[in-house]
Amino acid sequence: MNDLAIRELRILVAVERRGSFTAAAEALGLTQSAVSHAVSACERKIGAVLFDRGRHGARPTPAGERAASHARRILRLLDALPDEARGASTKELTGPLRIAAFRSVAVHLLPTVLTRIKAAHPGLAPEVRIVPEVGPGTAGEVRAGRADLGIATLSGNHPLPDGLVAGELFEEDYSLVHPVGQVDPRSLPLIDWAENCSSYTRQWWSLQDWLPAARLDAGEDSVVLSMVARGMGMAIMPRLAVLDAPASVVLTDLGPDRPTRTVGYVTTPELAGTLAVRALIRELRGASVAAPA
């Protein structure tokens, strides 16, 4: 039999996370030799080299990254099995619920959702990871097995990774954001941030000849808003990002052709059927009714 053992999967994940056999052994309470033998057994059973060994430690190969991602997802389902079985019997949900979200959703949507789900299921233990929607984003956290559900931007520029499922929650409008008293906001520099760069609103931006050529870059949307409030420039921002805008900032509607983005959830087909994730999705859908449109 060449089946991978659960112990081997946990060791594989620990090595990928810790970056060395020694660190993984310390974390798991094993010897370095036991970890090395387990990794070799995994490689033999899988038929691929999973880690590059050297003075730097143990770096996962592409095969190792994919194996660790699948291992995390398998282990998550195994860890969830007792909670799922008890929940089916008692209707009381327990255990961890790992969520990846970008900043504005985490600030303005999740507190209400988590308050409701904790009130209904006190035994659940939500864990929130803030992940910028750049590169793999929140969907990447789910695909890698580090989150059970990600709240993500769903658009053509954020293709859904293979093996995941998604659902829409709400549409979010963009507005022109500029300082109070500015007669001509278009005379100010345009303040942008990395997370906004991959937004499909770029197609809309490219058609707007009134947008200034001068640009300022900021780290995240909260920094952009702060800079606009201090008169340093203008910005095109989604509604959730400006819910806590100070009085020194004005929001101007961009008209019927204004850009929008779709906010939704991403999870795996397996986790989508678990009681905890299903409960979270229900609360997200309920809360999204009151979210900015």
N, C-alpha and C positions, 0 to 999 in steps of 0.2 A: 504494500500500500504506500502510495506517495502523497497521501493527503497531508496538508499542513495542519499541525497541531495548534490549538489555541495559544499555548505557551509560546510557540514559535512566532505567531502573529504579534503577540504583545512585545516580544523581544525585537522583532523587526521594526515596529513602530517606535520603540524606545531609542533604538540606534539612530533612526532617521531624525528623530526629534532632538536627541542630545548631541549628535555629531561625532560620537566615538563609542567604541565598545566598552571602554573603561567607565565613561559617564553613564552609559545605559546600565551596566552591571551594578553600579552604585545605586542608581535609582530603583532598580528592581530587587536589590538584595541578593544578587548572584555574583559568581566569580566572572572575571573577564574571559576566562577560558570557556565557561559555559555559554556565554553570549556569543563568542566566536564560533563555537561548534554549532549553535542553533542557527546562526546566519548562514553558515556553510550548508547546513541541511536544507534551509529554505532555498538557497541558490541551486542546490542539486535537484530538489523536487520541482522547482519552477523552470529550471533550464536556462537561467540567465544570471549574469553578474549583477548583484544588487547594490554593492557599495565599492567605491574606489578606496582602498586602504593606503595609508601613507602617514607621513609625519603630521599631516594636517588632521588626522583622525580618520573618520569614515564618512565620505561624501556619497550620497545616493546617486546612482546612475539614473538615466531616464527610466529604466526598468524598475529600479529601486523606488523612485518617486511614485510610479504608478502602483507598484505592489503595496507600498505603505498607505497610499490613499485607499485602496480596496480593503486593506487590513483594518484601517480605522473604521470604515463603514461596517465591516463584518462585526468587529468588536463592539461597536455601538449598539447594533441590533442584539447581540448576545447579552450585553449589559442591560438592555431595556426589557429583555424577555420576562424577568420576574415581575417588574413593575407593570408590564402590559397584562400579564396573567392575573395579577391581583386586581388591577383596575377593571378588568372584564367581569370579575366576580363581585367586587365591592362598589364599583362606580367611583371610587376615589383614586385620583391619579397621583402618583408619586414619582420621585426621581428627578434627574437633571433634565433641563430643556435648554439646549444651546442655540443661541440666536446670533446671527451676524447681521449688522445693519449699518447703513451709512449715517453720518452724524445727525443731519436734520430730522430724519425719521426716528432715530434713537432719542432725540431730545423731545420732539413734539407728538409722536404717535405712541411709542412704546410705553411710557409711564402709565397711560390710561389702560392700555391693553394688559400690561402685567399686573396692575392693581386688580383688574376684573378677574383675570385667570387665577391669581393667588387667592382671591376671595372665594372663588368657586372650588379651587383645588389647593388647599393649604400645603399639601405634601409635595407639590411641584417646586423645583428649585431652578428658576430661570438663571441663565448665565448669558450676559450680553457682551459681544465683542464688536467694537467699533472698527469698521473696515472701509476705507475710501473706495468709491466706485471707480477705481483706476486699475487697469490691467485685469487680472482675474476677478477682483472685487469680491462682493459677498457670495456670489455664485461659486467662486473658486474655493471659498472656505467650506462650502457644503460639499463640493466635489472632492476636496481633499480629506473629508471626514472630520473636519474640525468644528462644524456646525450642523445642527439638525435642520435648520431652516434659515434662509437668508432673505432679507428684505432688499430688493434689488431694483435697479432701473432696467426695464424691459424695453428694448428697442433694437433696431437693425444694427446699431453699432455696438451692442452688447449681446452678441449671439449666445444662446443658451448652450453651455457645454454638454457634450454627449452624456447620456445616463441620468439627466436631471429632468424634472417636470416643473412647470411654473403656472401661476395663476395671477390675473390682474386684480389689483385692489382699487386704484383710483388714478385719474388723470390729474396732473399738476400743471397749472399755468405758469408761464414766466412773465415777469414784469420788468419795466425799466425802473431802476432804483437810483435816486440821485439826491443830493443835499437840498434841504429846505432853502428857498430863496434864490435858487440858481435859475436865472432867466433862460439860459440856453444850456441845458445839460450836455448837449452834443459837443460843446466846446471843451468839456473835461476829458481827461484820459479814460479809457475803458479799463476797468479793473477786472481781472480774470483769475481763475484758480485751476490747479491741475485737474481736479475732479470733474470740472466742467468741460475740459478739453475733449473728452471722448463723447460728450453728449451729442445726440443726433440733432440738437438745435443748431449745430454748426452749419447745416445746410441752409437754415433760415438766416443765420448770421451772414453768410456769404452773399445773400441777395440784398442786404441792407446797406445802401451806399451812404447812409447818414451816420453809421457807426464810425467813431473816430479811429484813425490809424494808430494814434498813440496808445500804448498798452502798459499796464502795470500788472505784475504777477503777484498773487498772494498765496499763502499756503492752503487755506480752506475757506469755506463760505462765510464762517463767522468773522474771519479776518477781513474779508472783502467788505462785509457790512460795516465793520468798525471803521475802515478806511473811507468808505462813502460818507458815513456820519460825520467824519472830520473834514469833509470837503475835498478829499484828495482825488475824487473821480466819480464816475458813474458805473453801473453794472447792469447786466441782464441776469436776473436770478429767479429760481423757482420759488413758489409761494411758501413752502415749508421753511425754507432758509431765511425768510424775512418775517416770520410770525412774531419774533421778538425784536423787530426793528425799533430803534429809538425814535423819539419825536422829531429829531433833527433830520430824519430821512423821509422822502416822499416816494410813494409807489405810483407809477403811471401805467395805465393799461396800454398794451401794445396792439390793441385792436383785434378784429375777428380772425386775422391770420397769424396771431401771436403763436410762438412755439409752445409746445407742451411736452411733458414726458410722462410715461406710464410707470407707475410704481406698483410692484407686485411682489410675490413671494416665490422662492425657489427652494426645492427640496429634492430628495431622491424618491423614486417610486416606492421603495420599501418603507422609508420613514413617513411618507405621506399617508400610509395606512395605520400608523401608530396612534393610540388614543391621545397622547400628549400633543403631537403635532397637529392632529385634527382639531383639538380644542383650541390651539393657538391660532390656526387659520380662521376658525369661526369668530374668535375675538377680533382678529385683524379686519375681517370683513365687516363686522359690526362697527368698529371704530372708524373705518374708512368712510362711512356714510357722512361723518362730520368733518372729514378732512377737506382741505381746500380743493376746490375743483378748478 
